[in-house]
Amino acid sequence: MTMEALRPAEYKAQDRRTKYMTFRLIDKKPKTTEWCVENNKSGGTLGFIEWYGPWRQYVFTPLEECVFNNDCLSEIATFLTDLNARQRR
């Protein structure tokens, strides 16, 4: 059985797909969430988005040797901006 099959349906419903990547909800804590960022073409993991307490905001932590162009970085920045705005509500 794959990890995808083990994810709750409510997690899958919150996933977001953009032109270049998919943001998959992988953990839902009482106040924050954790996301896996995957490449749409290869399905490979690019990094993770999680809450960073010292800065009181969500951050993106890329995996080693991942390369991003301005469009990919823009998609990540947009997703982070949305998460951080929702967290402040």
C-alpha positions as CSV (number, residue, x, y, z in Angstrom):
1,M,0.0,0.0,0.0
2,T,1.4,3.4,-0.9
3,M,1.7,6.4,1.3
4,E,-0.9,8.2,-0.9
5,A,-3.4,5.5,-0.1
6,L,-2.9,5.9,3.6
7,R,-3.6,9.7,3.6
8,P,-7.0,10.6,5.0
9,A,-9.6,11.8,2.3
10,E,-9.8,15.2,4.1
11,Y,-6.0,15.7,3.4
12,K,-6.4,14.8,-0.3
13,A,-9.2,17.3,-0.6
14,Q,-6.9,20.1,0.5
15,D,-4.1,19.3,-1.9
16,R,-3.3,22.1,-4.5
17,R,-2.0,21.5,-7.9
18,T,-0.3,24.4,-9.9
19,K,1.3,24.4,-13.3
20,Y,4.6,22.9,-12.1
21,M,4.0,21.4,-8.7
22,T,1.5,19.9,-6.3
23,F,1.3,20.8,-2.6
24,R,0.2,17.8,-0.7
25,L,-1.1,18.0,2.9
26,I,0.9,15.4,4.9
27,D,0.2,16.4,8.5
28,K,-2.5,18.5,10.3
29,K,-1.6,19.6,13.8
30,P,-3.9,21.5,16.1
31,K,-2.8,24.9,14.9
32,T,-0.6,24.3,11.8
33,T,-0.1,22.0,8.8
34,E,2.8,20.4,7.0
35,W,3.0,20.0,3.2
36,C,5.1,18.1,0.7
37,V,5.9,19.9,-2.5
38,E,6.1,17.5,-5.5
39,N,7.1,18.0,-9.1
40,N,4.1,17.5,-11.4
41,K,6.2,16.0,-14.3
42,S,8.3,13.5,-12.3
43,G,6.4,13.1,-9.1
44,G,9.6,13.7,-7.2
45,T,9.7,15.5,-3.9
46,L,11.1,19.0,-4.1
47,G,10.8,20.0,-0.4
48,F,8.5,20.7,2.5
49,I,6.4,23.6,3.8
50,E,6.0,23.7,7.5
51,W,5.5,26.2,10.4
52,Y,8.7,27.8,11.6
53,G,8.1,29.0,15.2
54,P,11.0,31.5,15.5
55,W,9.6,33.5,12.6
56,R,6.0,32.7,13.3
57,Q,5.3,31.8,9.7
58,Y,5.3,29.0,7.2
59,V,8.6,28.4,5.3
60,F,9.7,26.2,2.4
61,T,12.6,23.9,3.0
62,P,13.9,22.5,-0.3
63,L,15.6,19.1,-0.6
64,E,19.3,19.2,-1.5
65,E,20.2,19.9,-5.1
66,C,16.7,21.0,-6.2
67,V,16.7,23.7,-8.8
68,F,13.9,26.3,-9.3
69,N,13.2,28.9,-11.9
70,N,11.3,32.1,-11.2
71,D,7.9,30.6,-12.1
72,C,8.4,27.7,-9.7
73,L,9.5,30.1,-6.9
74,S,6.5,32.3,-7.6
75,E,4.2,29.3,-7.2
76,I,5.8,28.5,-3.9
77,A,5.7,32.1,-2.7
78,T,2.0,32.4,-3.6
79,F,1.3,29.2,-1.6
80,L,3.3,30.5,1.4
81,T,1.6,33.9,1.3
82,D,-1.8,32.2,1.3
83,L,-0.9,29.9,4.2
84,N,0.5,32.7,6.2
85,A,-2.5,34.9,5.6
86,R,-4.8,32.2,6.8
87,Q,-2.7,31.5,9.9
88,R,-3.0,35.2,11.0
89,R,-6.9,35.1,10.9
